Amino acid sequence: MPGTDMPSAAEGMRIGDLLSPKRVGLRLTVTTKEDLFGELSMLLGTGEPALDRQTILRSLIERELLGSTGIGHGIALPHGRLKGLPRPIGAFVTLVPGMDYHAIDHKPVTMAFALLVPDDAAEEHLRILSRLAGIFQNHDTRLELLAAQTTEEICQHFARAENPAARG
């Protein structure tokens, strides 16, 4: 909130905290948003036994109905909020070939980072989305993510993207 000096949980949270190699998919072939969201829903549910795929899918679709989450540069940031979710989680995929997503720049999407946050975490939700958008603004980071050969490499690239001193 404006005027408060209290840090939110998202300020200390790293994108790497949202992601694990088990929630990353490489070189997926999908042709529709529904197919993409289905894949992302499965990944988001990995390691989260309290979440069911249909609830996750519904959350992503409901948000997308408000407007495209394609932010340009081949990136989509589908996201949603879920009641009862204990903490934010994310999933990331690369797509081959890119798919029409009705992105802001009308270019095909080649990468998608899906984010779920607790229902009552509106401010945290916006901070994480802002952090992700900042990471994806870096051309070199986008190229590294697309070129990654393993899910572990993806996680390492996100860690480096948040800590430029670690780039080498």
SVG drawing of the C-alpha trace seen along z (x, -y; Angstrom):
<svg xmlns="http://www.w3.org/2000/svg" viewBox="-14 -8 46 43">
<polyline fill="none" stroke="black" stroke-width="0.4" points="0.0,0.0 1.2,-3.5 2.7,-5.2 3.6,-2.0 7.2,-0.9 6.3,2.7 7.8,5.1 5.5,7.6 6.3,11.3 6.7,10.8 9.6,8.3 11.7,11.0 10.4,13.8 12.5,14.7 11.0,16.1 13.1,19.2 11.1,19.7 8.0,20.1 9.5,22.6 11.1,26.0 12.4,28.2 9.3,30.4 7.1,27.4 9.0,26.6 8.2,27.9 10.5,27.6 9.6,27.3 5.9,28.1 3.8,28.2 0.4,26.6 -1.9,24.8 -4.6,23.2 -4.7,21.4 -6.8,24.1 -4.2,26.7 -1.5,24.4 -3.5,23.8 -4.1,27.5 -0.3,28.2 0.4,25.3 -2.4,26.6 -0.8,30.0 2.6,28.5 1.2,26.1 -0.4,29.1 2.9,31.0 3.9,31.4 0.7,29.7 -1.7,32.5 -4.3,30.0 -4.8,28.5 -6.8,30.1 -6.1,29.5 -9.6,28.4 -9.6,25.7 -6.3,24.4 -7.4,24.5 -10.6,22.6 -8.6,19.9 -6.3,19.3 -9.2,19.3 -11.3,16.9 -8.5,14.4 -7.7,14.7 -11.3,13.9 -10.7,10.4 -8.0,9.8 -4.9,11.4 -2.0,12.0 0.4,12.0 2.8,9.2 4.9,9.1 8.4,10.4 6.9,13.9 5.9,14.0 2.6,14.9 2.0,14.5 -1.3,16.4 -2.2,16.0 -4.9,16.4 -5.8,16.4 -7.0,19.5 -8.8,19.6 -6.9,21.8 -3.6,21.7 -0.9,21.4 1.7,19.6 2.4,18.4 3.5,21.0 4.6,20.9 5.2,23.0 7.2,22.2 7.1,23.6 8.8,23.0 6.8,23.6 7.9,24.9 6.7,23.5 5.3,20.3 1.5,20.0 -1.0,17.3 -2.0,15.9 -3.4,12.5 -0.5,10.9 -0.2,7.1 2.4,7.0 0.5,9.6 3.6,11.9 3.5,15.6 4.1,16.7 7.2,18.9 7.3,18.9 4.7,18.8 5.1,18.4 1.9,19.3 1.4,17.8 -1.0,18.7 -1.3,16.8 -3.5,17.0 -6.9,15.4 -6.2,12.7 -2.8,11.7 -3.7,9.0 -0.7,6.8 1.7,9.7 0.2,10.9 1.0,7.6 4.5,7.4 5.4,10.9 3.8,10.1 5.9,6.9 9.1,8.7 8.4,11.3 7.7,8.6 11.0,7.0 12.9,10.3 11.3,10.9 12.2,7.4 15.8,8.6 16.6,9.8 19.5,12.0 17.4,13.6 14.7,14.5 17.3,16.0 18.9,18.1 15.5,19.4 14.6,20.4 18.0,22.1 17.9,24.1 18.2,27.8 17.1,28.9 14.5,27.8 17.4,27.2 18.9,24.8 15.6,22.9 15.6,22.5 19.3,21.4 18.5,18.7 15.7,17.3 18.0,17.2 20.7,15.4 18.1,13.0 17.2,11.9 20.9,11.5 22.8,9.8 26.0,10.1 25.8,13.9 25.8,13.6 29.1,14.8"/>
</svg>
